[in-house]
Amino acid sequence: MVTRSRSRGPGAGPRGGGEEAAQLRRGEAAAEGKKSHSPAKRQRKTQKLSVAYEVSDHEKGEGAKPPGTPGWEPLAWRQQLLNIRTMRSEKDAPVDQLGAEHCYDPSAPPKVRRYQVLLSLMLSSQTKDQVTAGAMQRLRARGLTVDSILQTDDSTLGTLIYPVGFWRSKVKYIKQTSAILQQRYGGDIPATVAELVALPGVGPKMAHLAMAVAWGAVSGIAVDTHVHRIANRLGWTKTATKSPEKTRAALEAWLPRCGRVGAGGASLSLPPPLTSHLHRELWSEINGLLVGFGQQTCLPVHPRCQDCLNRGLCPAARSLCGP
């Protein structure tokens, strides 16, 4: 769910940057000149993901240090977080009405709802929320299930999802992933980050959001370009990070997973935990909070520093907007 350049029609090459864009760009190149995309038969190298916060039962018994226990932390992060929550109190950013948790059919069976969540996340890469929501509406109008997607020809599927970013690659990845879900998971989606990122076209951010929205489990902080940009501007990473995945690791190294983090020891008003035994309320909050903040205030270009409550606390404010 990120800001992107306008998607271009047939015959135009893809644009964009970042890890997800690079994967999609490779897919676009492979898709050029092909009239149809059947599910890939070659073996796809499984992406190995280091998930530092998944601690084994044995390690828990050995008194392992809980991940996220801070040694270093940003000086003013508590007040910065409170200020962002204040600025986001209206919940009126595009992500608040059109994010993945709003794109599925709530009346569908649970397995179908989870599949629709995953598809909306796959479509959202390098695509504005408004465009993703429109594509999901068109797909749902035809009955959006694993079987219906596999029965839809590539040309029709491309027409339905256009103009999402890298739509040609997404046609291929959606078909491949749907075939895998039908063959290996009975039409459902995997329930672990490692299995999700092994699916064609699914990156770490999508996997963590799918775990939260589809399964109600907080597996980590979902970092897209908004979260990546804002975390670096606010000084929420010990050193500057060059990719969303490095930003995720940096945030999870210090950001508390649970509640009492108000300035001066006050308790923040936190949403109910998605999984009470994990108590990762802050981890689940950060994505939606910062994405909306990035859509409305901390813009990629010409951020609205004059409207930001963190102007005096933000290390980047002076260089971005002047004194």
For each residue, the residues with C-beta under 8 A, 3 or more apart:
1: 94 95 99 100 124 127 128 129 132 224 226 291
2: 124 125 126 127 128 224 225 226
3: 128 225 226 294 295 300
4: 7 15 16 126 127 128 165
5: 15 16 165
6: 163
7: 4 127 131 162 163 164 165 166 167
8: 12 13 14 15 163
9: 12 162 163
10:
11:
12: 8 9
13: 8 28
14: 8 21 24 25 28 165 166 168 169
15: 4 5 8 21 165
16: 4 5 21 24 25 126 165 166
17: 21 22
18: 21 22 126 225 243 244
19: 22 23 203 243 244 245
20: 23 24 125 126 203 205
21: 14 15 16 17 18 24 25 125 126 165 166
22: 17 18 19 25 26
23: 19 20 26 27 169 201 203
24: 14 16 20 21 27 28 125 126 165 166 169 170 201
25: 14 16 21 22 28 29 166 169
26: 22 23 29 30 169
27: 23 24 30 31 166 168 169 172 173 201
28: 13 14 24 25 31 32 166 168 169
29: 25 26 32
30: 26 27 34 172
31: 27 28 34 37 168 169 171 172
32: 28 29 168
33:
34: 30 31 37
35: 154 155
36: 153 154 155
37: 31 34 154 171 172 175 176
38: 41 175
39: 175 176 178 179 180
40: 44 172 176 200
41: 38
42:
43:
44: 40 198 200
45:
46: 198
47: 197 198
48:
49: 193 194 197 204
50:
51: 54 193 194 219 220
52: 67 249 252
53: 67 68 219 220 252
54: 51 219
55: 59 60 64 66 67
56: 59 60
57: 60 61
58: 61 62
59: 55 56 62 64
60: 55 56 57 64
61: 57 58
62: 58 59
63:
64: 55 59 60
65: 69
66: 55 69
67: 52 53 55 252 253
68: 53 252 253 254 255 256 257 283
69: 65 66
70: 73 253 254 255 256
71: 254
72: 238 253 254
73: 70 77 254
74: 77 80 234 235 236 254
75:
76: 79 80 313
77: 73 74 80 81 234 236
78: 81 82 261 262 263
79: 76 82 83 263 313
80: 74 76 77 83 84 234 310 313 314
81: 77 78 84 85 261 268
82: 78 79 85 86 262 263 268
83: 79 80 86 87 308 309 310 313
84: 80 81 87 88 289 290 293 309 310
85: 81 82 88 89 268 269 289
86: 82 83 89 309
87: 83 84 293 296 297 308 309
88: 84 85 91 93 289 292 293
89: 85 86
90:
91: 88 96 292
92: 96 97 296
93: 88 96 291 292 293 295 296
94: 1 97 98 128 129 130 292 295
95: 1 98 99 129 288 291 292 295
96: 91 92 93 99 288 292
97: 92 94 102
98: 94 95 102 103 129 130 132 133
99: 1 95 96 102 103 129 288 291
100: 1 103 104 117 120 121 124 209 210 213
101: 104 117 213
102: 97 98 99 133
103: 98 99 100 116 117 120 132 133 136
104: 100 101 108 113 116 117 120 136
105: 108 112 113 116 140 144
106: 113
107:
108: 104 105 112 113 116
109: 112 113
110: 113 114
111: 114 115 186 187 188
112: 105 108 109 115 116 144 145
113: 104 105 106 108 109 110 116 117 214
114: 110 111 117 118 188 189 210 214 215
115: 111 112 118 119 144 145 146 181 187 188 189
116: 103 104 105 108 112 113 119 120 136 140 144
117: 100 101 103 104 113 114 120 121 189 210 213 214
118: 114 115 121 122 177 189 196 202 206 210 214
119: 115 116 122 123 136 139 144 149 174
120: 100 103 104 116 117 123 124 132 136
121: 100 117 118 124 125 202 206 209 210
122: 118 119 125 170 173 174 177 201 202 206
123: 119 120 127 132 135 136 161 164 170
124: 1 2 100 120 121 127 129 132 164 206
125: 2 20 21 24 121 122 165 166 170 201 203 206
126: 2 4 16 18 20 21 24 165 166
127: 1 2 4 7 123 124 131 132 164 165
128: 1 2 3 4 94 131 132
129: 1 94 95 98 99 124 132 133 295
130: 94 98 133 134
131: 7 127 128 134 135 163 164 165
132: 1 98 103 120 123 124 127 128 129 135 136 164
133: 98 102 103 129 130 136 137
134: 130 131 137 138
135: 123 131 132 138 139 160 161 162 164
136: 103 104 116 119 120 123 132 133 139 140 144
137: 133 134 140 141
138: 134 135 141 142 160 161
139: 119 135 136 142 144 149 160 161
140: 105 116 136 137 143 144
141: 137 138
142: 138 139 148 152 160
143: 140 148
144: 105 112 115 116 119 136 139 140 148 149
145: 112 115 148 149 187
146: 115 149 150 178 181 182 187
147: 150 151 182 187
148: 142 143 144 145 151 152
149: 119 139 144 145 146 152 157 174 175 178
150: 146 147 175 178 179 182
151: 147 148
152: 142 148 149 156 157 160
153: 36 156 157
154: 35 36 37 157 158 171 172 175
155: 35 36 158 159
156: 152 153 159 160
157: 149 152 153 154 160 161 171 174 175
158: 154 155 161 162 167 168 171
159: 155 156 162
160: 135 138 139 142 152 156 157
161: 123 135 138 139 157 158 164 167 170 171 174
162: 7 9 135 158 159 167
163: 6 7 8 9 131 167
164: 7 123 124 127 131 132 135 161 167 170
165: 4 5 7 14 15 16 21 24 125 126 127 131
166: 7 14 16 21 24 25 27 28 125 126 169 170
167: 7 158 161 162 163 164 170 171
168: 14 27 28 31 32 158 171 172
169: 14 23 24 25 26 27 28 31 166 172 173 201
170: 24 122 123 125 161 164 166 167 173 174 201
171: 31 37 154 157 158 161 167 168 174 175
172: 27 30 31 37 40 154 168 169 175 176 200 201
173: 27 122 169 170 176 177 200 201 202
174: 119 122 149 157 161 170 171 177 178 201
175: 37 38 39 149 150 154 157 171 172 178 179
176: 37 39 40 172 173 179 180 199 200 201
177: 118 122 173 174 180 181 199 200 201 202
178: 39 146 149 150 174 175 181 182
179: 39 150 175 176 182 183
180: 39 176 177 183 184 185 199 200
181: 115 146 177 178 184 185 187 188 189 199
182: 146 147 150 178 179 185 186 187
183: 179 180
184: 180 181
185: 180 181 182 188 189 190
186: 111 182
187: 111 115 145 146 147 181 182
188: 111 114 115 181 185
189: 114 115 117 118 181 185 196 210 214
190: 185 195 196 198 199
191: 195 211 215 217
192: 195 196 211 219
193: 49 51 196 197 204 207 208 211 219 220
194: 49 51 197 198
195: 190 191 192 198 199
196: 118 189 190 192 193 199 202 206 207 210 211
197: 47 49 193 194 202 203 204 207
198: 44 46 47 190 194 195 202
199: 176 177 180 181 190 195 196 202
200: 40 44 172 173 176 177 180
201: 23 24 27 122 125 169 170 172 173 174 176 177
202: 118 121 122 173 177 196 197 198 199 206 207 210
203: 19 20 23 125 197 206 207
204: 49 193 197 207 208 220 222 223 244 245 248
205: 20 208 209 222 223 224 244 248
206: 118 121 122 124 125 196 202 203 209 210 222
207: 193 196 197 202 203 204 210 211 219
208: 193 204 205 211 212 219 220 221 222 248 287
209: 100 121 205 206 212 213 222 287
210: 100 114 117 118 121 189 196 202 206 207 213 214 215
211: 191 192 193 196 207 208 214 215 217 218 219 220
212: 208 209 215 216 217 218 219 222 274 284
213: 100 101 117 209 210
214: 113 114 117 118 189 210 211
215: 114 191 210 211 212
216: 212 274 275
217: 191 211 212 274 275 278
218: 211 212 257 273 274 275 278 280 283 284
219: 51 53 54 192 193 207 208 211 212
220: 51 53 193 204 208 211 248 252 283
221: 208 227 248 251 252 255 283 286 287
222: 204 205 206 208 209 212 227 248 286 287
223: 204 205 227 228 231 244 245 247 248 251 287
224: 1 2 205 227 228 244 287 291
225: 2 3 18 228 229 244 294 300
226: 1 2 3 229 230 290 291 293 294 295 298
227: 221 222 223 224 230 231 244 247 251 286 287 290 291 294
228: 223 224 225 231 232 241 243 244 247
229: 225 226 232 233 294 298 300
230: 226 227 233 234 236 290 293 294 298
231: 223 227 228 234 236 237 241 247 250 251 290
232: 228 229 235 236 237 240 241 247 316
233: 229 230 298 303 314 315 316 320
234: 74 77 80 230 231 310 313 314 315 316
235: 74 232 314 315 316
236: 74 77 230 231 232 250 251 255
237: 231 232 240 241 247 250 251
238: 72 250 253 254
239: 250
240: 232 237
241: 228 231 232 237 246 247 250
242: 246
243: 18 19 228 246 247
244: 18 19 204 205 223 224 225 227 228 247 248
245: 19 204 223 248 249
246: 241 242 243 249 250
247: 223 227 228 231 232 237 241 243 244 250 251
248: 204 205 208 220 221 222 223 244 245 251 252
249: 52 245 246 252 253
250: 231 236 237 238 239 241 246 247 253 254
251: 221 223 227 231 236 237 247 248 254 255 286
252: 52 53 67 68 220 221 248 249 255 283
253: 67 68 70 72 238 249 250
254: 68 70 71 72 73 74 238 250 251
255: 68 70 221 236 251 252 282 283 286
256: 68 70 259 261 282
257: 68 218 278 279 280 281 282 283
258: 273 279 280 281 282
259: 256 267 268 270 279 281 282
260: 265 267 268
261: 78 81 256 267 268 282
262: 78 82 265 266 267 268
263: 78 79 82 266
264:
265: 260 262
266: 262 263
267: 259 260 261 262 270
268: 81 82 85 259 260 261 262
269: 85
270: 259 267 281 282 285
271: 281 284 285
272: 281
273: 218 258 276 278 279 280 281 284
274: 212 216 217 218 278 280 284
275: 216 217 218 278 280
276: 273 279
277:
278: 217 218 257 273 274 275
279: 257 258 259 273 276
280: 218 257 258 273 274 275 283 284
281: 257 258 259 270 271 272 273 284 285
282: 255 256 257 258 259 261 270 285 286
283: 68 218 220 221 252 255 257 280 286
284: 212 218 271 273 274 280 281 287
285: 270 271 281 282 288 289
286: 221 222 227 251 255 282 283 289 290
287: 208 209 221 222 223 224 227 284 290 291
288: 95 96 99 285 291 292
289: 84 85 88 285 286 292 293
290: 84 226 227 230 231 286 287 293 294
291: 1 93 95 99 224 226 227 287 288 294 295
292: 88 91 93 94 95 96 288 289 295 296
293: 84 87 88 93 226 230 289 290 296 297 298
294: 3 225 226 227 229 230 290 291 297 298 299 300
295: 3 93 94 95 129 226 291 292 299
296: 87 92 93 292 293 304
297: 87 293 294 303 304 307 308
298: 226 229 230 233 293 294 303 304 308
299: 294 295 302 303 304
300: 3 225 229 294 303
301:
302: 299
303: 233 297 298 299 300 308 320 321
304: 296 297 298 299 307 308
305: 308 311 314 317 320 321
306: 311 321
307: 297 304
308: 83 87 297 298 303 304 305 311 314 317
309: 83 84 86 87
310: 80 83 84 234 313 314 317
311: 305 306 308 314 317 321
312: 317
313: 76 79 80 83 234 310
314: 80 233 234 235 305 308 310 311 317
315: 233 234 235
316: 232 233 234 235 319 320
317: 305 308 310 311 312 314 320 321
318: 321 322 323
319: 316
320: 233 303 305 316 317
321: 303 305 306 311 317 318
322: 318
323: 318
